[in-house]
């Protein structure tokens, strides 16, 4: 079976192409942005007509959250227009679509984990563009799975784990926001989940559709996440430095971040039998790949 991956150069797209992730009968196709412009409807239609794709997985997105506040047209083009064109094209071709979205579609109010049924209320250009992309996918292709995620990290490209590793090597102490709550998520774990979902949709006409969440288990703050990274790196020979909590107001950004990015994965378990592992375990695997194996922690951070 042939699977088309869009956004293959990103964190999740890279992990989607990891050896052994898919079955032996799966052939992956991951064109670069130069090879396929997904904001071009005619180009999309031509690409989908080249072979009988069993499913399309879209991880492509404009993810420069702060830059999007001023680069509005580009953010909407990639996050809203492209999914609309893709959903329409895949629907015409009879191909199921797996589309990755974000916690930024929510306003961050409340204290509990957001479910797929929680009303969206984005507070940033990035969040609004991703919410529009979701709506387009729902409207155009009934055989879809929208998978929202948050706080994605991996050994690839720029992300919070790699930033904390760099800063902890350069500085004697760090100050990190402690009033934003969420679930750190391994791009590798997410990719494995997306592969399960895509293959289910490709092979089972009665497979569940709709919107679900995939994040690693366990909620923390950015400060708590940073402390976990520093401690895990220290077990691998890194510097064990203090990480001080600060409020969001002490670190202003152009785009407003959700104070509560916790996402419930209950519907994911019910629909696809997927139960993501704790983020602390996923972090250990990421650091094993970035630094090397370290001593096991005496206790698991909640």
HELIX and SHEET records of a PDB file:
HELIX    1   1 UNK A   11  UNK A   16  1                                   6    
HELIX    2   2 UNK A   41  UNK A   48  1                                   8    
HELIX    3   3 UNK A   67  UNK A   69  5                                   3    
HELIX    4   4 UNK A   72  UNK A   76  1                                   5    
HELIX    5   5 UNK A   77  UNK A   81  3                                   5    
HELIX    6   6 UNK A   82  UNK A   93  1                                  12    
HELIX    7   7 UNK A  103  UNK A  105  5                                   3    
HELIX    8   8 UNK A  125  UNK A  140  1                                  16    
HELIX    9   9 UNK A  160  UNK A  170  1                                  11    
HELIX   10  10 UNK A  187  UNK A  203  1                                  17    
HELIX   11  11 UNK A  222  UNK A  234  1                                  13    
HELIX   12  12 UNK A  248  UNK A  250  5                                   3    
HELIX   13  13 UNK A  266  UNK A  272  1                                   7    
HELIX   14  14 UNK A  279  UNK A  290  1                                  12    
SHEET    1   A 6 UNK A  27  UNK A  29  0                                        
SHEET    2   A 6 UNK A   2  UNK A   6  1                                        
SHEET    3   A 6 UNK A  53  UNK A  58  1                                        
SHEET    4   A 6 UNK A  96  UNK A 102  1                                        
SHEET    5   A 6 UNK A 144  UNK A 149  1                                        
SHEET    6   A 6 UNK A 210  UNK A 213  1                                        
SHEET    1   B 2 UNK A 152  UNK A 153  0                                        
SHEET    2   B 2 UNK A 185  UNK A 186  1                                        
SHEET    1   C 2 UNK A 173  UNK A 177  0                                        
SHEET    2   C 2 UNK A 242  UNK A 246  1                                        
SHEET    1   D 2 UNK A 181  UNK A 182  0                                        
SHEET    2   D 2 UNK A 220  UNK A 221 -1                                        
END                                                                             
